[in-house]
Amino acid sequence: MTKKWKIAAVIVALSIMPAAVFVLHLPVSALLTLSMLAGAGMAGTVTFTYESFQYQGKFGGGFTGGSATAPTAAQAQQTQAMSALVGFTDTDTTFVFTHNWGLSAAEAAALLPQIIVNPVSGAGASAVYPILQANVTSNTNLVTFTKVNATGSGMTVSIWLRRAASISS
């Protein structure tokens, strides 16, 4: 672990510790959302949490999510869709969603994977919905998002990626 990641982990842990006593009875999904909210309050820090995904009732390749670690290519091949919670501040401008699907050049040219972005928190009275640009053509294993720097644009969003299904899928 690099020094920067250790410091970031300590900051996140310290930011959620006061609330830990209060939220011990909440489910894991609620705790992840609360930790994302804490991360969105830190200046210039994108927090990225991959969610566990299920496809046809089974966990895809054993990927359980709940961390900033992307699924491996073998795990990613088990599903047609995946999601993540992404928290960012007003000043954050770029973040990457690694899906590891290894899409073909034809799929990238068809602007795949499909992207769905939903606000989760931070959309208060003074908040503005962030302007996001997604680049799916530069790398077939990830999507690069660029956000316009604007006052009130910091929030937590849920991002879903869906790849095209084939007849055999």
N, C-alpha and C positions, 0 to 999 in steps of 0.2 A: 504494500500500500504506500502510495506516495504521501509526502508530508501534507500536500494540499488536500488530498482526500481524507486524511486523518483529521485535519482541522475542520473540514466540512462536516464530518461525521460527529465530531464533538459539538459543533455549533448546533446541528440539528437535534442531537440528543439533549443538549441543555435547553433548547427552545421548547421541547415538548415535555421535559421532566416535571415542571410545576403542574401541568395538567394531567400527568400520569395517574395520580391518586384519584382524581375525579373521574377519569375515563376507563378505569380498569374493568368495569362491567360491560363495556361496549364491545361489539363484534370486531374482528380484525379489519373488515372493510371500513368501518367507521374510524378506527385508529389510523389506517392509511390515509384517509381523507383528512383527518386532523393534522397528521404530520405533513401532508402536502400544503395545508393552509399555513402552517408554521414556516415552511420553506418559502412560500410565496411572499412572506413578509420580509425576508432577508434581501438586501439590495444586491442586484446583479447576480443572482444565483438561480439557475434553472434546476428544479427538482423533477426527476423523471422516474416514475415507478411503473414497471411493466406489470400488468395484471395476469393472473393465471388464466389460461384459456381452455375451454372445453370444446370438443368437436364430436358430435354424435355420442354425447354422454360420457366420453372418456377424456381424461387429461391428455393433452397433446404431448406425446413424447416424454412425459414426466415433468414438464415445465410447470412449476407452481407459482412463479411470479412473486410479486410483493417486494421486488428490489429493483435497483437501477441496472441490473445485468440483463442483457438481451438474451432471448432464446438462441440456442445453437441452431445451425442449419438443419440438423437431424430433427430437433424438436419442432422447428418452424414448419417443416414439411408435413407435419401431422395435422395442420389446421388451415382453413381458408381465411380466417380472420383473427386479429389480435388487437388488444387495446392497451392503453397506458394513461395514467394520470400525469399531467405535466403542469407544474407550477412555475410561473415566471413573473418577474417584476416589470415595472414600466421601462426600465433601461435595458432589459435583455433583448437581444435582436436575433439570435440564431440558436437552434437546437436540432438534434438529429434523432429520428425514430429508426432504430435498426430492427428490421424484420427478418433478415437472413433467408429470404425466399429464393434468392438467386434467379430473379425474373429474367426472361429472355429479352433480347433487344426489341423484338416485336411487341412484347407486353409493355416495355418502357415507352416505346413510340406511341402506344395506345393510351398512354398516361395512366398506367396501372402501377400500384394498387389504388383502388378507390379510397378516398379519405373522408371521414366524417369527424367533425370537431363540434363538441358540445360544451358550453360553459358549465362548470361545476360550482364555482364560488368566486367571489370577488366582484360580481356584477352589481355593485351598490349604486346609489343615486348618482355619484360622481364618476362611476366607471364607464369606460367606453369599450365596446367589443374590439379586441385587437384585430388588426389587419394582418392576416397570415398569408404568406406565399409559400407554396409547396413545390419542391423540385424533386420529381420522381425519375428524371431521365439521366442524371449524372452518375448514379450508382444503382445497380439492380438489387442491392441488399439493404438499402436504407432510403429514407425520405428525409430531405433537409428542409426544415422550416425556417423562414425568415419573417420576423415580426417588425412592424413599424414601431419605432420608439415614440410613445405618446403618453401623456399624463393620464392616469386612470386606466391604462391598458394592462396592468398587471393582474393576473388572475390564475385560477387553476382550471384547466380544461381536460376533458376526456377525449382522447383521440382514438378512433377506430380505423384500422386498415383492413381492407378486404381485397383479396386477389381473385382473379377470374377462376371460376371452376371449370374443370374439363368434364367430359362425359364419364371418364373413369373415376373421377373424384367423388 
